[in-house]
Amino acid sequence: MTNDAPTPRTYSYLGPAGTFTESALEQVPEARGQRWKPVSNVGEALGDVASGESDAAMIAIENTVEGGVSSAQDALAEVPGLRIVGEYLVPVSFVLVAPRGTTLDQVTDVAAHPVAYAQCLEWLGRNVTGHRQVIAGSNVASAIGVLDGTLPAQAAIAAPGVVGHYDVDVLAENIGDNEHAVTRFVLVTRTGTPPEPTGADKTSLIAELPKEVSGALVEMLEQFATRGINLSLIQSRPIGDRMGRYRFVIDADGHVADERMADALMGLKRFSPRVTFLGSYPRADRQIVQYSERYSDASFADARDWLRGLIAGEPDA
């Protein structure tokens, strides 16, 4: 008999410490006390999962201000064998930080991740007139780059969490233009059985149109509409093989184990040349999905029984 401790699970996330992604990972109970591996980009995080280097990865997928995170959507479309198993919401606020002793009137160049920069444009226009943007790889990398001199800027837009990890002065707090901004993150593992349905679920997938003709997108959307399924996200992304070819990233309310969702996915598979199932998982807000009674599992089962009776020669009741 051995008393060896189990091998810790590894979780990849956009690092270093102090990012919004770390805040999302802190919401995962099973990740507490495990090994957290900071990485530099979404592709690296998902590559860790695909290769087995990590058991799961936390990535940003959508923001209330900027919409879908294109780098994450493209990576999920291109890296095979992945599944989303959960989603987490993180309220977004930003601070402007600088090396000790810096004052706001000394700032002419601001380091920032492009998504963060876009969410602070109005504040910057009012308070740092004529500044120049310096692109950083993450909200924490912007602060580190300003501190160590690798980024040519006097100040950085960062997540509030950096204050507890780095020696900086906070020049301004809550500089985001939208006080209600929220970023949605998803936890990604290797392909496996989806979590059990809860009644408050979401299904994510990526689909391509069979051909570029009038009405093709409508026909694809009808696969969901005719089953009473609401789409909370639909966004086009270029496939990249030639001009005018797009794939569609879709979030649909419901679980693949629901009769209406399973029927819709089968219809979509018959329609689309390529469907990538990304996963069914509990909604972060735990809001129960509402639908008409005619789209309930019992209604689908009743319709099947009726059809089987017709085929068997039973009288049509």
Secondary structure by P-SEA (a helix, b strand, c coil): cccccccbbbbbcccccccaaaaaaaacccccccbbbbbccaaaaaaaaaaccccbbbbbccccccccaaaaaaaaacccbbbbcbbbbbbbbbbbbbccccccccccbbbbcaaaaaacaaaaaacccbbbbbbcccaaaaaaaaaaccccccccccccccccccccccccccccccccbbbbbbbbbcccccccccccbbbbbbbbbcccccaaaaaaaaacccccccccbbbbbbcccccccbbbbbbbccccccaaaaaaaaaaaacccbbbbcbbbbbcccccccccccccaaaaaaaaaaaaaaaaccccc
